[in-house]
Amino acid sequence: MRLDKYLKVSRIIKRRTVANEACDAGRVTVNGKVARASYDIKVGDIIEIQFGERTVKAEVLEVSEVVRKEQAGMMYRIIE
């Protein structure tokens, strides 16, 4: 699954266009490398996103095309 779609489906970022723009701006890294929106996400990848001063780091636990809102949080684990 594409990185921008994963960020939207897992609800880490609310809209796919916003996820795409964050990737284009270089604010999203996967496994320590700046990733493009077309990057293919796999289970076990570590995603790091810069939200202004804040950084969110998450590990991919599940990759699924369609997920209910209640189960979206189970697709990833936040790493402190």
Secondary structure, 3 states (H helix, E strand, C coil): CEHHHHHHHCCCCCCHHHHHHHHHCCCEEECCEECCCCCECCCCCEEEEEECCEEEEEEECCCCCCCCHHHHHHHEEEEC
